[in-house]
Amino acid sequence: MTDRVAEEVGRQYDRLTEDLAVFMGDDLQQGYSAHLGYWDTPESRATFQEAMDRLTDLMTERLRIGPGSRLLDVGCGAGAPAARIALRTGAEVTGVSVSQEQIALADALARTLSLTDRLSFSRADAMRLPYPDASFDAVLALESMQHMPDRAQVLREMRRVVRPGGRIVLTDFYDRLPPVPVAPESMHATTLSPDDYPPLLRSLDLRLVELLDITAETVPRSLACLAEVAQGLDLDLDAAAGLGYYIVVATAHRSPADGPGARGAA
Ligand SMILES: C[S@@+](CC[C@H](N)C(=O)[O-])C[C@H]1O[C@@H](n2cnc3c(N)ncnc32)[C@H](O)[C@@H]1O
């Protein structure tokens, strides 16, 4: 891995994972999700954990995978979403993260769940994925796009490794309010307006299937839940209050020669 930003983001997630170990104790061994929660209605009484799982499940529905399918989870964190997807779909899931500490936790989780035959993790940079062309049925990026120094390059790599017709399902952030300046030591993260996705996907020969703004269901309540953790971990959430959040679903164009040929669920 040679990209400077990827190296730095990896180091920051290593540190965050070590801090979480102190904060969470033994619970950390069960893996953890590091994304926003989704509450279906303002009245929903779901806990933060349940709401995070709900977002994982909303993404999973969009992947259209099943037993025998192969999924790549780009920016897999400590592996909890990948494990949940493997258990619920029967698919084979491969996760990549730039943080070695996260990969160690994710590997441990796969062993604990006796899923090592179809749940595996590697330290790798999404900008240069170490997989052959068309080796996955679908690709997921659950809250990792904001860390990518070059979204076009990552999408190009996703398109290369997914089979023709396979789905790419991701979340991304935009600035709903004018951005607040962040401290120089903050984690590298950028936003992209949802309006910029359709032309970006078109330029890469990807077809937009869905673009869904989920800010109201995710950002306000997640930030309220995170406030307590943020205090313990000395994280600054001020800049996050003005963020918007959305899901993008795209497919890699299918060439006429490809035929139906999908493994697992349609
Ligand atoms: C907010 S966390 C989300 C983790 C996980 N998807 C989840 O929902 O729990 C962002 C993840 O993106 C990963 N990441 C950031 N930049 C990356 C890159 N260039 N290549 C691969 N992973 C990257 C980080 O290591 C981290 O695991």
The ligand as an SDF file (V2000), in Angstrom:
LIG
                    3D

 27 29  0  0  0  0  0  0  0  0999 V2000
  -16.4220    4.4740    8.8850 C   0  0  0  0  0  0  0  0  0  0  0  0
  -15.5140    2.9930    8.6670 S   0  0  0  0  0  0  0  0  0  0  0  0
  -16.7850    1.8810    8.0670 C   0  0  0  0  0  0  0  0  0  0  0  0
  -16.4270    0.4690    8.3700 C   0  0  0  0  0  0  0  0  0  0  0  0
  -17.4800   -0.5870    7.9970 C   0  0  0  0  0  0  0  0  0  0  0  0
  -17.8970   -0.4850    6.6120 N   0  0  0  0  0  0  0  0  0  0  0  0
  -18.6700   -0.5250    8.9090 C   0  0  0  0  0  0  0  0  0  0  0  0
  -19.7320   -0.1070    8.4250 O   0  0  0  0  0  0  0  0  0  0  0  0
  -18.5410   -0.8960   10.0700 O   0  0  0  0  0  0  0  0  0  0  0  0
  -14.5390    3.3090    7.1870 C   0  0  0  0  0  0  0  0  0  0  0  0
  -13.6980    2.1510    6.7190 C   0  0  0  0  0  0  0  0  0  0  0  0
  -13.0910    2.4790    5.4590 O   0  0  0  0  0  0  0  0  0  0  0  0
  -11.7860    1.9580    5.4390 C   0  0  0  0  0  0  0  0  0  0  0  0
  -10.9920    2.6500    4.4070 N   0  0  0  0  0  0  0  0  0  0  0  0
  -10.7050    3.9600    4.3280 C   0  0  0  0  0  0  0  0  0  0  0  0
   -9.9450    4.2150    3.2500 N   0  0  0  0  0  0  0  0  0  0  0  0
   -9.7520    3.0340    2.6030 C   0  0  0  0  0  0  0  0  0  0  0  0
   -9.0580    2.6320    1.4380 C   0  0  0  0  0  0  0  0  0  0  0  0
   -8.3820    3.5050    0.6780 N   0  0  0  0  0  0  0  0  0  0  0  0
   -9.0830    1.3250    1.1040 N   0  0  0  0  0  0  0  0  0  0  0  0
   -9.7500    0.4030    1.8630 C   0  0  0  0  0  0  0  0  0  0  0  0
  -10.4310    0.7370    2.9870 N   0  0  0  0  0  0  0  0  0  0  0  0
  -10.4340    2.0310    3.3570 C   0  0  0  0  0  0  0  0  0  0  0  0
  -11.2820    2.1990    6.8570 C   0  0  0  0  0  0  0  0  0  0  0  0
  -10.1330    1.4270    7.1360 O   0  0  0  0  0  0  0  0  0  0  0  0
  -12.5380    1.7750    7.6320 C   0  0  0  0  0  0  0  0  0  0  0  0
  -12.5160    0.3730    7.7710 O   0  0  0  0  0  0  0  0  0  0  0  0
  1  2  1  0
  2  3  1  0
  2 10  1  0
  3  4  1  0
  4  5  1  0
  5  6  1  0
  5  7  1  0
  7  8  2  0
  7  9  1  0
 10 11  1  0
 11 12  1  0
 11 26  1  0
 12 13  1  0
 13 14  1  0
 13 24  1  0
 14 15  1  0
 14 23  1  0
 15 16  2  0
 16 17  1  0
 17 18  1  0
 17 23  2  0
 18 19  1  0
 18 20  2  0
 20 21  1  0
 21 22  2  0
 22 23  1  0
 24 25  1  0
 24 26  1  0
 26 27  1  0
M  CHG  2   2   1   9  -1
M  END
$$$$
